[in-house]
Amino acid sequence: MDLTQAGKLILIAGFALVVVGALIMLAGRLPFVGQLPGDFEFRRGNTTVFVPLATMIILSILLTIALNLWLRR
């Protein structure tokens, strides 16, 4: 791999990180995030740990379906 290809790969990876970061920020605004029965929140003193298990399972299923439909065209 020469430097040109490595540069392109780094740019693509950086863009992918920006897109994923934007999606995570938008996910915080969705009405169901943190509201589902499988989303856990643990608090002890000044520490809070939030585990959105049910939300991640639902998003994983939806993204799997969307990507399968898109890539099979």
Buried (B, 14 or more C-beta within 10 A) or exposed (E): EEEEEEEEEEEEEEEEEEEEEEEEEEBEEEEEBBEBEEBEEEEEEEEEEEEBEBBBEBBEEEEEEEEEEEEEE
